[in-house]
């Protein structure tokens, strides 16, 4: 006997039993959530979390294989789904939804009496409409996959690319929090159109319009009023409005999730929703505005502004800036099937790089969150080149991924993304495998688009490489030399870097022999390059970072900028000594240290027999006096202080986490800050750049190496040593563990 219909309706106050997942019939089946109806909001019971909507049903597709949790006397439709399914509260489905975020989503998605009408309306101007079946059936990974079943996860993860790409739309839920949402929407609704119209309508062209933006102060109301035409700002302060806009990205956990990369990249239709009322946001507007901010050069200043106005909780996230532009670029590449041109290896690594800068609860997801992208990029019918095993350790998963990359790419690009050892969380990883749990690595010189070709051999035969079951990488290479001198690490914007560069310069011979220029010395022609230009090229890795590499005028311009950089940095030491004298805020010990640094500078400069780009002591003193007067408000700043410095802009990236080194035979270069005297510089087959390896003493007497990062070696970056011939005689098998 069936019970009355009224007894079968869900009761929000009735105790709910947890849902028990039943096995999926085949590896190709997925579960869906179907929304049957939604009652008016009711008074929530005494609970730390708000209640979820009741009419939520888990079922399995295809339709002939429905598996629902139900009572036997419920009535079924012809397709096998239940009209009034008895359901449990979705918060009991697992820890992933215990925090109430999924409950908040359902209330926003269904609330306000606007379901399903608003979800059926066309989006923007494309005229596309969704059907009721599309808006009432949802796939949510945290619920639709049995998170406690490793075998099921292994089968479901490879299907996620299909789920996202075939969905009617992919809807990103940013959370119910209202904070900063109004300001965020105002920037897209008001500021973005105004900026776009200003650039497009600029009388001198778009390039001039962007230049005017670069020159403008984006926290100055006068700039927005007189230049762009915006006379009012939300909240009354441009600085506060910009900080709120920046913080919106940082405080929304969604933007820092590893899975966002795959969701956005493979989605055929991607939209966002936030706030208690379910405000829908435009991904296209977000990307367009982020594009303007990047090209206007405002991101670095905005980062600094946010750091001053916001707490560390908003500024300590791994991702830089808004953390969405990298995904947008990859989305365009993927949907344009760029991987057919560049290859699946490069395309997949771009996905891994995007995931690497984001967070996830399970470390293995740093790889698994890209499987959908990889599967679509692989040639049709090609199986995944590594196992998807959620039960494997992070070390095993990362090593499988790195092995796939290293064996399928002719170049050793992967090695350019290996981080410093002391940043590693997974200490047991082989030294050549990137630890994807962090993104603290130097700006890569040997990336996919690098112009370097230090040891790129003719493509007559593929490079000889193997990876053992223990994670040892076997490949060929030859030793260039051993590091005999290395500077201590100083950050690129630190004055002490200039002091270290000056002392390193004094330790070099007047001419550098490995770059062939005819220079005059004592009336005779000597083969080599003056040490100052050689050092400029080394510090900037100019060949990698400038499209005009090698042009005399470009070298001359950088050299002049190098001299200004030295003058400004070293002159600051002189200015500090003048400002501290007689100032009670500075201790005698601090002044003594400053005076000692000044004396070292004067001694080093005085000992230079020949100097081309080094300012003399009198010039440094004059500059220091001018700076000290300017800081006291007694005069203008020196012109070189306020003018742009090309050299400084170059080293901001190149010298991050890197130091200068010299080898026993006089090679000059930059290497990882963790490299040591005694480490060896090697050219490895397929390496666009040289690498630093550390010999390891093994009990079995066999030679092994630890990978210590890529390096720049001046005069060996463009295949010069390969072209000399006789390379096969120098090649040997190298084992990196």
N, C-alpha and C positions, 0 to 999 in steps of 0.2 A: 504494500500500500504506500502510495507516495504521500509525502507530507504536503501541507498547504503551501502555496506559492509564497505567502508572507513569511513563512518560516525559513525559506531558502534564501531570502535576501540577506546580504551581509549586515551584521550589526557591529558598529565601530567599537562598542564597549564590551563585546563578547570576547572572552579569552581566545587567543589564536595559537594554533599549534604550528611549530616550524615546518616549513616545506621540505620534503625529502626529494632530492633529485633522483630521477629514474634514468638509467642509461640511455643514451641516444641510440637509435636503431643502427645507424651507419656513421662513419667518419664525415660524411657529407651533409648530415643533418645539423640544423641549428635550432635553438629555442627562440621564441618571440614572446614579447609581452603584448597582450591585446587589451585595449581599453574598451570596456563594454558600456559603462555609464559612469557618471560622477555626480553624487548628491551634493547638495549645498553644504558649505563648510559647517561643521558642528563644533561644539565646545570641546576642546581637547581634554582628555583625561589627565590626571596627575601623572606626568611622565617627563623625564628629562628631554625627550624629543617630541616634536609635534607629530601627530598621527599622519599616516599616508592615506591617499585615496584608496577606497575599498575595491572598486571594480577593476582589479588588475589581475590578469590571467597569464600564466606561463603555458605556452604550447609549443609544439614542434612542427616545423615545416620540413619536407613537403606535406601537403594537406592530408595525404593518405596515412601519415604516421604521427597523428596528434598524440601527445602524451600530456595530459593535464592532471592537476590535483583536484579532485572532485568527489562528490557523493554519488553513489550508484543510482540514486533515484532522481538525480537531476535530468532535465530534458535536454536532448542534444539536437543540434541542427543537422541538416543533411550533409554538411561538410565535416561533421564530427566534433565541432567545438561546442562548448556549453554556453547557453544563454545567461544563466545566473549561477556562474561558478562560485563555489565557496572558496575564498582565498584567504591567505594569511597576510598579515601586515608585511610589506616589503622590507621593513627594517629587521625582520627576523631571518632574512635570507642569507645573511653573512656579515662579516665584520666590515666589508667594503662599503656597506650602506648604513652602518650603525650610527654614523655621525649625523644622520638626518639630511644630508645633502640631496639624496635622491628623493626624499619626501618633499623637500623644498621645490625640487624641479617639478614634480607632479602637480603640486599646488599652483605653481606659476603657469605650467603648461595647460592645465585644465580649468583654472580658476577664472573668476570675474565674469562668468556667464558667457564667455566668448569662445568656448570650445564647442564644436570644431571649426566654426565659421572662419575665424581669423587665420587659421592654418590652411584653409582651402583657397584663400585669395591668392591671385598672382603676385609674385615677388618682383618689385621694381618694374622695369619696362619690358621684360622678356616675354610676358604673357604666360609663363608656365604656371600650371595649376597642379596641386596635389589632389589625389582622390581621398575619400574618407578612409579607405582601407590603409592608405599610406600614413595618415596622421593618427590612426587609432592602433596601429601595430608598430611596436618599437623593439629595437634590439639594443640592449645595454649590457656591455661586456661583464660588468661586475655581477649581474644577476643571471644573464642568459648562459653564462659558462659556469659550470660547477668548479669554483675556485679551489676546492679541496681535492679534486680529482686530476692527478698529474697526467694520466693517459688521455682524458678528455681534453685538457688544455693543449696537449701536444697535437691533437687532431684539429682543434678549433683555431689555434693561432695561425696556421697557414691559410685559413679561410677568411681571415679578417679583411684582407685586401678586397676580396670579392664582395663581402658584406658592405663595406663603405662605398665601393665604386658602383654597386647596383642599387643602393638605397635611393628612395625617392628624394631624400635630402639627409644630410648629416647635420645634426643640430648640436652645437657646443653649448653646454650649460656652464655659465661663469659664476653661478652662485646667487643666492637671494639677497646678499648684502647690498644696501642702497648707497653706502658711502662712496662718494666720488663719481657715482654713476651719472648724476646730472651734469657735472662738469665734463665728463668724458663725452656724453652725447652732444653737449654744446660745442665742443671743439670740432666734431664731425659735421654738425648741422650748420654751424655759423662760420667758424674759423677756416676750415678746410675749403669750402667754396670761395671764400674771400681771397685766400692765398692763391688758389688755382686760377681765379679770374684775373688776379693781379699779374701773375706770371704770363698767362696766355695773352693778356691784353697789353703787355708792355710794348711801348712804341718802338723800342730798340731791339725787340726780339726776346724770345724766351731765355736765352743765355744771359742777357743783360738783366732780365727780371730776376733770375736766380742769383745773380751777383749782388743785386740790391738786397735780396734777402740775407745773403751771407754777410753783408756789411751792416745789416741792421741789428739793433739790440732787441731781442724778442721779449724782454720783460719790461720794455719802455712803452708806456701808453702813448707817448708822442709818436713813436715809430708806427704803431698800429693805426693811430688816428690820421696822421698826415700822409703816410706812404701807402698803407693797405686800405684805409678807409673804414676801419672798425673803431668806433668811438666809445663803446662800452665793453666791459669784461665781466664775466660771471664771478661773483664773490668780491668784486671791487679791486682786485690786485692781480696783475698779470703773473707775477712771481708765484703767488699761491695757486693760481689756476694751472700754471704749467706743472708745478710740483704735484698737484692732485692728478693731473692727466698722466704724468709719468708713474705715479704711485698706483694708479688703477691697474696698470699692467703687472706691476710687481706684487700687488697684494692679491691678485686673482690667481689662485693655485693652478687653474687650467693652463695658463700660458707657460708654466714651468713643468708640465707633465711630459714625460717621455712619449706617451702615445699620441700626443697632439700632432706630431710630425706626420705620422701615417694617416691620421684622420683627415687632415687638411689636404695632403698631397694627392691621395687617391679618390677623394670624394668628388662625385659628379656635380653636386650642389651643396655648398657649405654655408651655414648660417650660424649666428650666435644669439643667445638669449641670456638675460641677466635681470636681477631685481625681483622683488616679491610679486610684481605684476607681469613678469615675463616680457620685459621690453626687448624687442628684437634689434640687433645691431648688424650693421653691414660690414662684412669682411672686406669688400672692395674699397669702401671708404677708409677703413683702418689701414689698408695697404697703401692706398694713394697718399694719405696724409703722412705715413711713415716715410714714403719715398721723398716727399718734399723736405721733411725734417733732415733726412740724411744728406740730400744734395745741398741743402742750405748750410750744412756744417754746424747744426745746432745741437747735435746729440751729445758731444763731449761736454759742452757748457751746461746742457740740461742735466747730465749726470752729476756734474759738480754742484749745480743748484739744488738738486734733490738731496744730495749728500749733506748739504748745509741745513736744509729745512725739514728733513724727515729723519726718523729714527733709523738705527742700523737694521731693524727688521725689514725696512723697505729697500735698503741699498746693498744688502749682503748677498742677494741672490746670485747664482752662478752666471746667469745670462746677462748680457750687456744691453743697455738701452731698452728697447721695447720688446725684444725677443720674439719678433714675428716676421721681420723682413727676410731672414734667412729661409723661413718656411715658405714664404710667398715666392721667392726666387725658385725654389725647388718645385713648388706646385706648378709654376709655368713650364719648367723644364719637363716635368713628368707628363703633364697633360698634353704637351706638344711632342711627346715621344722623342725627346732629345737623346734618350738613352740608346736609341738605335744608331746615333751618330758617334757618341762618345764611348759607348759600351756600358754594360751593366755594372762593371766593377767600379768605375768612377761614380756612376749614379748612385750605387748603393752606399759607397763611402760618404757621399754627401748626406745621405739619410742618416748614417751612423753619426756623422759630425753634428747634425742638428739634434739628434737624440742625446748625444753626449753632454750637451750644454743644459740638459733638463733633468728633472728628478723622477724617481720612481721608487715604489716600495720594495720591489724585487729587483736585485741587481741584474739578473739575467735578462730582464725586459729591455735593457739597453740594446740588446741585439734582437730580441723577439719582437719589439715594437716596430721593427723595420722590415719584417718578413714579407708583409703584404706588398710593400714597394719593390722589394727584390724580386718577388715572384712575377710581378707584372713586367719587370724589366728584362728578365731572363728570356731567351728565345723560346717560342711556343713549344710546349711539351717537355721542356727541360726541368728535371726535378730540382728541388732545393739542394745546393751543394754541401750542406752540412745538416746534421740532425737537429730537430727541434725537440729538445728533451728538458721539460721544466724541472725534472729531478736532478739534472746536472748542476755542478757547482758553477759559480760565476767564472772562476778561473778556466774551467773546461769550456764554457760557452764562448768566452772571449778568445781563447786560443783557437777554437774551431773557426770563429769568424776571421781572425787574423790569418790563419792558415789558408782559408779560402781566398782571401785577398792577395796574399803574397805569392800563391801558386798560379793565380789567374791573371796577374798583371805583370807585364814584362819589366816595368820599372819598380823600384823599391819605395814607391810613394808612401806606403804605410809607415815606414820608419821615421818620416818627418813629423808624425803626430804622436810620437812616444814622449810622455811627460817625464819630468825630473823624478828620480828615484824617491826623494824624500816627500813627494806629494802622493805617492802611491798608497792606496788603501789596501789593495790586494798584493801583499808583499810576495806571495808565492808565484805570481805570474812570471813567465819567462821575460827576460829583460827587453826583448824585442817586440813584445805584445803590448799595445796601448791598454792602459787601465781606463776603461770607459766610464768608471764611476766619477771621474773628475775631468776638468777641461783646462788644467793649468799647464800649458805647454807653450814653448816659444812660438812666435810667428813662424810658420813653416816656410823654409826656403825651397824644399824639394817637393812642393805640392804638384798636383796634376798639371797645372798650367805654367809651371816654372820654365824659364828659358835655359836653365842650366842643363848641361849634359856632360858632367865630369867623367862618368864611366859608362856612357851609353854606347854599347858596342854595335857594330853592324848587325842588322836583323837577319843574318844568314841562318842562325839557329836559335831556338829559345834558350833563355838562361837556365843554367843547371842549378836547381834548388830542390831541397827535400825538407820535410818537417817530420821528426820522429814522434813516436807515441808519447815520449816524455816532454815534448815541446822544444826540442833542440832544432835550430834552423841551420841547415848546411847550405852554403853557397860559396861562390868563388870570389876572390879579390886579391889585391896586393897592398902591401904596407908602403905608405908614402914616407912616414918619418915618425919620430917620437916627440911629444910635447916637452920642451925644456924650460919654458917660462910662461906663466899665466898670471893675469891680473886678478885681483879680488873683485867680486861682483859689486857693482854700484848701479842702481836703477837709472834708466835713461835720462830722467829729468833732475837727477841729483847733481849738485855742483861737484861733488867728489868724483864723478865720472870724468869730468874735464881734468881734474888733477891727476887721476890715474892715467888718462890718455897722454898727458904731458910727460909723465915719468916713463911711460912705455916708449914714447917717441924717442926719448933720450937714450934708451937701451938699444935702438936700432942703428944699423950702419946707415951712412948717408944715402946710399942707393940700394934699391931692392932688385935683386938679380933675376927674378923669375917673370918679370914683365919687361919686354924688350922695347925700350925707348932709347934714343941717342941723346944723351944729356952732356952738357959741358961741365967739366970739373978740372980746374987747374990748367985750362987750355987744351985738354985732351978729351976725346970722345970716349965715353964709358957706356957699355951696354947695361941698361937698367932704368929704373924709375925712381925719382926722388922719393924719399921715405914719407914726406908729408902727403903728397897725392896718393901714394900707395896706402897709407893709413886711412885717408878719407874714403877710398874705395872699399876698404875692408870694413870700416865701421858702419857704412851704409849698405853694404852688399849691393852696390849701385846697379850692377848688372841685373839684379832680380827686381828691384823696386822702381826702376825708371825706364820708361819706354825709349828714352833717348840715350840709352847706355852707349858709352864708347865715343859719343860725339865730343869733339874738343870743347865746344862752347858750353856743353852741359857739365863737363868736368871742371872747367874754369869757374862756372857759377857755383857749383858745390864747394869748390875749394875756398872761394871768397866767403861763402856762408860758414864754412868750418872755422875760418879765422875769426869771424864775428862771434861765433858760438864760444870759442875759447876766450875771447876778450870779455864777453858778458859774464861767463861763468867764473873765470879767474878774477875778474874785476870785482865780483861780489865779495870775495874774500877781503880785498883791500877796503871796500866800502864798509864791511862789517867791523873791521878793525877801527876805522874812523868813528863809526857810530857808537861803538862800545866804550871808547875812551872817555872817561869821566861820567859814564852813565851808571848809576848805582843799581839799576835793574840787572846788570850783568856782573857775574862774579869774576874775581881776578883769575880764577882757573879757566873760565870760559874765554876771557880775553887772551890769556897766555896760549891757549890752544889755537886760537885764531891767528895770533902773531906767529906761532910756530909754522902753521900752514903757509902763511905768506912768505916766511923765510925759505921754506922748501921750494916754493914756486920760483923765487928769485934765484936760488942756487941752481935749479935745473935749467932755467932759461940762460943763465950766465954760462953754463957749461956746454951749451950747444954751439959747436963750431960753425955749423951752417944751418940756417933756419930760413924757410921760405914762407910758411903760413903761420908762424908763431909771433904774436905781438911782443914787443919788447917791454921791459920793466917800466920805463917811463910812461908808456901808453897805458899800461895797466893801472898805474898810480893815478893818472889823469882821469881815467874812466871811473875808478873807485871814488874819487872826489866828487865827480859829477853826479854819481848815483846817490852818494851820501847827502849832497845838497838837495837833490830832488826828493828824497825821502823825508827831509826836514822841511820841505815846502819852500826852499830858497832858490829854486831854479827848475828848468825843464828837464825831462828825462832825455838821455842821449838817444839819438835817432835809431841806432842799431838795436836798442832795447825794445822799442815799440814797433819796429818793422818785422815782417815775417822772416823766418830763418829756414831755408830749405833743408839745411843739414840737420837741424833739430827735428824737423818733421820726419826725416828719413830714419833717424836712429830711435825714434819713439817706439817703433815696432821691432826693428832689427836687433837692438841691444837689450830688449826685455828678456831677462833670464840668461843673458849671454855675456861672455868675457872675451878679452883679447888674449891671443896666445902666439908664441913663436916656437918653432921646432928646432931640433939640434942642427939641422942643415939650413936654417934661416927662412923657412916658409912662414908666412904671416897669415893669421886668420882669426875668426871668432868661433867660439865653441860654447857648449852648455856651461852654466855656472858650476855644475857638479863635476866637470872634468878636472883632472889633476895632472900635475907634472908626472911624467912617466906613462901616461896614457898614449895610445898609438893612433895615428891618423891613417885610415884605410880608404882605398877606392874599391868599392864592391860592384860586381857586375850588375848592371841595370840601375846603378845609383846615379841620380841626377846631380847629387852633391856628395862630397866626401863624408865619412862618418868617423866618430871617435869610439874606439873599442878598448876595453881594459883587459889585459891578460889575466887569466885565472890559473892558479896553481892547483892541479888536479892530482888526486892520489894515484890514479892509473897511469900518470905520466903523459897523458894526452893534453894537447893545448886546447883550451876553451877560452871564450871571451864573454864579457858582459857588455851589452850595448849601452853607450853613454850619450847618444844623441847625434844629430847631424851637425855639420860645421861648414864654414866658408873658408876656403884656402885661396888666397889671392894668387892668380896665375894658373890655377888648376881646375877652374870651374867650367870651362867650355870645351872640354875634351882635348886639351893641349897634350896631356900625357898619353892619351890613347892614340893620337895622330903620330906620335913619335915612333910607333911600331915596337916590335919586340915584347908586346904585352903578354903573349902566351907563356913566355919563359918566366915571367914574374908571377903569374897567377898561381894560387894555391887554394885549397878548400879551407874555408873558415867555418868554425862551429860556434854559434852564438846561443847561449843558454839563458 
